């Protein structure tokens, strides 16, 4: 017999979320996740994918993945430390290091796993972490897992960071102090102030940790936020994902060789979870090759992003202060945000609503993610649909 207490807990809390417009309905994509998608038999312009460069459906990557399956099978067969490290994994890591401008790199099963693995492998209860208040959930969970003292820093507030860094270091309570930030903040699209962060880190001997999930493939001619600022020799940890601009799945940490050597023996997801598949490793490596050879896709991404932003702003929508292709349309009220997203869906545009707890209460938004694969015609249609629904709902 199932637990009555559990059933009551689940029913009450799910109903509560629904009543407040906070319950997320999961849509099923029928086919590939490209610039257009099919859901419930309906074709939609897709503005909700992290597939920045369109590589998730790239024919060359599909061919490389198929070849890897034929030569290496569908799975790695073991954890990396037994016999799950394939030549494909080593080649991927070599290319990541070259791409990010570091001595070495280590790959993981996901970007989320990177933060769970890397933070807890280096920081412990005798340390402190200065963490931007808008850092990704995986950073927050990785910090908690480490048991280090978490010191919340006001978002991109360098005065607050310097004050709290000084207090933490001069207190003498901690063996090590780390400053950790997203490179690009995924909900608002703003860029971390890395030059100032690095300056403060050097002043107080802080460990520097940048999660560049939304910067890699986007900034720095594709090489990411750290290279965008030319700071690859100044940042200790460069974290990234292979599931966004790279178009596949997985994650990585890039840094000094001794850091990577330590993570290979101390990070639990590397030690206790089977490696990414041969197809994933091979396709990711090929995608990195493509980005190192040409920035054409990155330029196309930015052209489309600038075009969409200008169009939505011209129609009167609040697109916040994004500095990257991430384009939020900020609405505020959670239920109104959900309703607006559903009306867009009904009119042929897929732009998912983002509400609490992903963003703070009262800051609900529809987040748009233009890609290199969108055509101007698709973007024009999306802008026109936004205008139509916005006027119907009295928002513009």
C-alpha positions in Angstrom: 0.0 0.0 0.0 1.4 3.4 -0.9 1.9 6.1 1.7 -1.1 8.3 2.5 1.2 11.0 3.8 3.1 11.1 0.6 0.0 11.2 -1.5 -1.4 14.1 0.5 1.8 16.0 0.3 2.1 15.6 -3.5 -1.6 16.4 -4.2 -1.7 19.5 -2.0 1.6 21.0 -3.3 0.9 20.3 -7.0 -2.5 21.9 -6.7 -0.9 24.9 -4.9 1.6 25.4 -7.7 -1.2 25.2 -10.3 -3.3 27.8 -8.5 -0.4 30.3 -8.4 0.5 29.8 -12.1 3.8 28.1 -11.1 3.2 24.6 -12.3 5.2 23.7 -15.4 3.6 21.6 -18.1 6.2 19.6 -20.0 5.7 19.6 -23.8 6.7 16.7 -26.0 8.7 17.6 -29.1 7.8 15.3 -32.0 11.1 15.0 -33.9 14.3 17.1 -34.0 14.8 20.2 -31.9 15.6 22.7 -34.6 14.5 26.3 -35.5 11.0 24.9 -35.9 9.6 22.1 -33.9 6.4 20.0 -33.9 4.3 19.6 -30.7 0.9 18.0 -30.7 1.1 17.8 -34.5 1.5 21.6 -34.7 4.6 23.3 -36.4 6.0 26.1 -34.3 8.8 28.6 -34.5 11.1 27.4 -31.8 12.5 30.2 -29.5 13.1 28.1 -26.4 16.1 25.9 -27.3 19.6 26.3 -26.1 20.8 25.0 -29.4 22.5 28.4 -30.2 24.4 27.4 -33.3 22.0 24.9 -34.7 24.5 22.0 -34.2 22.0 19.7 -32.5 20.7 18.8 -36.0 23.9 19.3 -38.0 24.3 16.7 -40.7 28.1 16.5 -40.2 27.8 15.8 -36.5 25.1 13.2 -37.1 27.5 11.4 -39.5 30.3 11.5 -37.0 28.0 10.2 -34.2 26.9 7.3 -36.4 30.5 6.4 -37.2 31.4 6.4 -33.5 28.5 4.0 -32.8 29.8 1.7 -35.6 33.4 1.7 -34.3 32.9 2.0 -30.5 29.3 0.9 -29.7 26.5 2.8 -28.1 27.9 3.1 -24.6 31.3 3.5 -22.9 30.7 0.4 -20.8 32.2 1.6 -17.5 33.2 4.5 -15.3 36.2 6.5 -16.5 38.5 5.1 -13.8 38.0 1.4 -14.7 37.9 1.0 -18.4 35.3 3.5 -19.6 37.9 6.1 -20.8 37.9 5.7 -24.6 40.3 7.2 -27.0 37.3 9.4 -28.1 37.1 10.9 -24.5 40.8 11.7 -24.5 40.6 13.4 -27.9 37.6 15.4 -26.8 39.4 16.6 -23.7 42.5 17.6 -25.7 40.3 19.7 -28.0 38.4 21.3 -25.1 41.7 22.4 -23.6 42.9 23.9 -26.9 39.5 25.6 -27.4 39.5 27.1 -23.9 43.2 28.0 -23.8 44.1 25.9 -20.8 46.7 23.2 -20.0 44.1 20.4 -19.7 40.4 19.5 -19.4 38.2 16.8 -18.0 34.7 15.8 -19.4 31.6 14.9 -17.4 28.2 13.5 -18.2 26.5 17.0 -18.0 27.2 20.6 -17.1 25.2 20.1 -13.9 27.5 17.2 -12.9 30.5 19.5 -13.5 29.4 21.9 -10.7 28.5 19.0 -8.4 31.9 17.4 -9.1 34.4 20.3 -9.2 33.2 22.5 -6.3 33.0 19.6 -3.8 36.3 18.1 -4.9 38.2 21.3 -4.0 36.2 23.1 -1.3 35.2 21.8 2.2 33.7 22.9 5.5 36.9 24.8 6.3 36.5 27.0 3.2 34.2 29.8 2.0 32.6 30.5 -1.3 31.5 33.9 -2.6 28.6 33.2 -4.9 26.6 35.6 -7.1 23.0 35.6 -6.0 21.8 34.8 -9.5 24.1 31.8 -10.1 22.7 28.7 -11.7 21.0 26.1 -9.5 23.8 23.6 -10.2 26.3 26.0 -8.7 24.1 26.4 -5.6 23.8 22.7 -5.2 27.5 22.2 -5.8 28.3 24.7 -3.1 25.9 23.1 -0.7 27.5 19.7 -1.3 30.9 21.0 -0.5 29.8 22.1 3.0 31.8 25.3 2.6 30.5 28.5 4.1 28.3 30.1 1.3 28.5 33.9 1.2 25.9 35.3 -1.1 27.0 38.3 -3.1 24.7 40.9 -4.7 24.4 40.3 -8.4 27.4 41.7 -10.3 28.0 44.1 -7.4 31.7 44.6 -7.3 31.7 46.7 -4.1 29.8 44.0 -2.3 32.2 41.3 -3.6 35.2 43.3 -2.5 33.7 43.9 0.9 32.8 40.3 1.5 36.0 39.0 0.1 38.0 41.2 2.5 35.8 40.1 5.5 36.2 36.4 4.6 39.9 36.5 4.1 40.7 38.8 7.1 38.5 36.7 9.4 41.1 34.0 9.4 38.3 31.4 9.6 38.8 29.8 6.2 41.7 27.8 4.6 40.6 28.8 1.0 38.1 31.3 -0.4 36.5 30.9 -3.9 34.6 33.4 -6.0 32.1 31.7 -8.3 30.0 33.1 -11.1 28.1 32.3 -14.2 29.9 33.8 -17.3 26.5 34.6 -18.8 23.5 34.7 -16.6 20.9 32.5 -18.3 17.7 34.3 -17.3 18.7 37.9 -18.0 21.5 37.4 -20.5 24.0 39.8 -18.8 27.7 39.0 -18.7 29.7 38.7 -15.5 32.2 41.5 -14.8 35.1 39.1 -15.1 37.9 41.7 -15.3 36.8 43.3 -12.0 36.2 39.9 -10.4 39.7 38.7 -11.4 41.2 42.0 -10.0 39.5 41.4 -6.6 40.5 37.7 -6.7 44.2 38.7 -7.2 44.0 41.2 -4.4 42.7 38.7 -1.9 44.1 35.4 -3.4 40.7 34.0 -4.2 40.1 30.9 -6.3 38.3 31.9 -9.5 35.5 29.7 -10.9 33.4 30.6 -14.0 30.5 28.5 -15.2 30.4 29.4 -18.9 27.4 27.3 -20.0 25.8 30.1 -21.9 29.0 31.9 -23.0 30.8 29.0 -24.7 30.0 29.1 -28.4 28.6 32.6 -28.1 31.3 35.0 -26.8 35.0 35.2 -27.6 34.4 34.1 -31.2 32.9 31.0 -29.7 35.6 30.2 -27.1 33.6 31.7 -24.3 33.4 34.5 -21.7 36.8 34.0 -20.3 38.5 34.3 -23.7 36.2 37.2 -24.5 38.0 39.1 -21.8 41.4 37.4 -22.5 41.6 36.0 -19.0 42.2 32.3 -19.6 45.5 32.5 -17.7 43.8 34.2 -14.7 40.8 32.0 -14.1 41.3 28.7 -12.2 38.1 26.9 -13.3 36.4 27.2 -16.6 33.2 25.1 -16.6 31.1 24.5 -19.7 28.4 22.3 -21.2 28.4 20.4 -24.4 24.6 20.5 -24.6 24.0 24.1 -25.6 26.1 25.8 -28.3 28.0 22.5 -28.9 24.7 20.8 -29.6 25.3 17.4 -28.0 25.3 16.5 -24.2 27.9 16.5 -21.5 30.1 19.0 -19.6 33.7 19.8 -18.9 36.1 21.6 -16.6 39.2 23.3 -18.1 42.2 24.6 -16.2 45.7 23.8 -15.0 47.0 20.2 -15.4 47.3 19.7 -11.7 43.6 20.8 -11.2 42.5 18.3 -13.8 44.7 15.5 -12.3 43.0 16.2 -8.9 39.5 16.1 -10.3 40.2 12.7 -11.9 40.9 11.2 -8.5 38.6 13.3 -6.3 35.4 14.2 -8.2 32.6 11.8 -7.5 30.6 11.9 -10.8 33.9 11.1 -12.6 34.6 8.2 -10.3 31.1 6.7 -9.9 29.1 7.4 -13.1 29.5 5.9 -16.5 31.2 8.1 -19.1 29.3 9.8 -21.9 28.6 7.7 -25.0 31.1 7.3 -27.9 28.6 9.2 -30.2 28.4 12.1 -27.7 32.2 12.4 -27.3 32.9 12.2 -31.1 30.2 14.6 -32.1 31.2 17.1 -29.4 34.8 16.9 -30.5 33.8 17.6 -34.1 31.6 20.5 -33.1 34.6 22.1 -31.3 36.7 21.5 -34.5 34.1 23.4 -36.4 34.1 26.3 -34.0 37.9 26.5 -34.0 38.0 26.6 -37.8 35.4 29.2 -38.4 33.3 31.7 -36.4 30.6 31.9 -39.2 27.9 30.3 -37.1 28.7 32.5 -34.1 28.4 35.6 -36.3 25.1 34.4 -37.7 23.8 33.8 -34.2 24.6 37.4 -33.2 23.0 38.8 -36.3 19.8 36.9 -35.6 19.9 37.9 -31.9 20.3 41.6 -32.7 17.5 41.4 -35.2 15.0 39.8 -32.8 15.9 42.1 -29.9 15.5 45.2 -32.1 12.1 43.9 -33.4 10.7 43.1 -30.0 12.0 46.4 -28.4 10.5 48.4 -31.3 7.1 46.8 -30.6 7.3 48.0 -27.0 8.3 44.9 -25.1 10.6 45.0 -22.0 13.6 42.9 -23.0 15.6 43.8 -19.9 19.4 44.4 -20.1 20.6 41.4 -22.0 24.1 41.6 -23.5 23.9 38.2 -25.2 21.4 36.4 -27.5 19.3 35.4 -24.5 16.3 37.7 -25.0 13.8 37.8 -22.1 10.4 39.5 -22.6 9.7 40.5 -19.0 6.1 40.5 -18.0 6.1 40.2 -14.2 2.9 38.5 -13.0 3.3 34.7 -13.2 -0.2 33.8 -14.3 -0.1 36.5 -17.0 3.2 35.2 -18.2 1.9 31.7 -18.5 -1.2 32.9 -20.4 1.0 34.9 -22.8 3.2 31.9 -23.5 0.1 29.8 -24.2 -1.3 32.4 -26.6 2.0 32.5 -28.5 1.8 28.7 -28.8 -1.7 28.8 -30.2 -0.4 31.3 -32.8 2.6 29.3 -33.9 5.5 30.5 -31.7 7.1 28.3 -29.0 8.5 30.6 -26.3 8.4 29.0 -22.9 7.4 31.0 -19.8 9.9 31.2 -17.0 8.5 31.8 -13.5 9.4 31.3 -9.8 11.5 29.5 -8.6 13.6 29.7 -11.7 13.4 33.5 -11.4 12.4 35.7 -8.4 8.7 36.1 -7.7 7.1 38.9 -9.8 9.7 38.7 -12.5 8.0 36.2 -14.8 9.2 36.3 -18.4 9.0 34.6 -21.7 12.6 33.8 -22.6 13.6 33.8 -26.3 16.7 32.0 -27.6 17.4 32.9 -31.2 19.8 30.6 -33.0 22.1 30.6 -36.0 19.6 28.3 -37.7 16.6 30.7 -37.7 15.8 32.6 -40.9 14.9 36.2 -41.0 11.4 35.1 -42.2 11.0 33.0 -39.1 12.0 35.9 -36.8 9.7 38.4 -38.7 6.8 36.0 -38.1 7.7 35.6 -34.4 7.9 39.4 -33.9 4.6 39.9 -35.7 3.0 37.2 -33.5 4.4 38.9 -30.4 2.9 42.2 -31.5 -0.5 40.7 -32.2 -0.8 38.8 -28.9 0.7 41.7 -26.9 -2.0 44.1 -28.3 -4.8 41.6 -27.7 -3.7 41.2 -24.0 -3.2 45.0 -23.5 0.5 44.6 -22.8 1.8 47.0 -25.5 
